[in-house]
Each structure stands twice: as structure tokens, then as C-alpha cells.
């Protein structure tokens, strides 16, 4: 069994923008929650369309947790390592995941140099992150439950004790629902639901 997740992660509660002006260049930064790569690509496409006349659209993203965490940064035409990397470092320092941070630049006519660019993109990333409302983020599993209506109250009361979110429900002959649960609490939830329903509940937890 894998060791419990010990690193605390955060995710922006919603999309946030902030602007930095430096030597006539404009750096418009955005931090936003992202569920997956498709989410990231959609937001980047919208950003490029919205700021279609901008000089650069640099970004970094992080998705997942622990050993499954993946990340990518992109300089978007700026000198290598001067844009995407400092943005990514800001995400790492603030322990963000499931997040996109993009910085759009309008060139003001004055070159900033390698060091100046690194400082500017770092400031733009930290500037928007530190103004955003962050919420705790944790790895979840989607658990499938099926039980008789007589146990609905017991199930609801049990789930309220955990960080559980019901994402789908089907009320037919029996109650069927999908619940997102903190990965490290899944087995405890299974045991408590089984006891609360006297064993008359079907619980399917995907393997890690």
C-alpha cells in the first residue's frame, strides 16, 4: 500500500488576473483551476484569442499529486528559461496543483535582458497567485455506491463526516451514486458505510 499523501497542495478557487507594467511592457497574468490537459488547452486557446495582438503567451501548469504530479512550462518565443520556468517555479513554491498560470506580454519597445525577463515573469506569476483565493486540494477517488432507500439517511450521515462530494445520483429500484472521496480516506469510508448499512451496500473503489 502506498504511504499517505503528506504534501499539502492548493488550487485557485477561481480564475484570477493581474497586470504588471515594467519599462512600458505589459505583463497580464492569470491563474486558474484546471482539471486536466484538455482544460489547460481550452483556457490557453481562449487567452490567445482574447489577446490575439500580444507578443507572447507564456505559461506553466501542474496537474495531479505526489508521484503522479505532472508539469510543463513554455517560453512561447521568449529566450529559453526566462518565462515558463520562473512561472513554474512560482507554482512550485506556492505548492499549487491542478492549475494553469499564463502570462501574456505586450512588448513595450525596451528590451529587459535575460535577468530582467526572469524577474518580470516571476513577479507577474507571484503577483496573481498571491492575490487569488486558494483552497486546499487533495487526491480523490470516485467511489460507486448502491444501496436500498432505507439506508439513505445512514449513508448521508456517514458521508458528511468526510471530505465527500456526490457527483452523480440515480434513483431507481435502489439508490446508485458516485461520490468523490479523499483517496486516503476511502477504506475508512468503506468500513463505516458497511457498518452503517449492516453490510447491505455495494461499494466499488477503483484500484490506485
Number of C-alpha atoms within 10 A of each C-alpha: 4 6 6 10 14 7 9 13 21 19 25 22 15 13 16 17 19 18 17 19 14 15 11 13 18 20 25 22 27 23 30 22 25 24 14 15 14 10 14 21 13 11 17 18 10 11 16 14 11 10 15 12 10 16 17 20 25 24 27 26 28 26 21 19 19 15 7 8 11 13 17 13 21 20 20 15 12 17 13 12 15 23 30 28 21 25 31 24 16 21 25 15 9 15 15 27 27 26 25 33 31 31 29 24 23 17 17 14 9 10 12 16 10 15 9 13 19 20 15 23 28 21 18 28 33 23 19 24 25 11 12 20 14 17 13 12 19 21 14 18 19 20 21 18 19 18 19 16 15 11 17 14 11 15 19 13 13 15 17 10 9 14 13 21 15 15 11 11 14 11 11 9 9 13 17 18 17 19 20 18 23 19 17 16 15 19 13 11 20 18 12 16 24 16 13 17 18 10 13 14 19 15 18 13 15 10 5 7
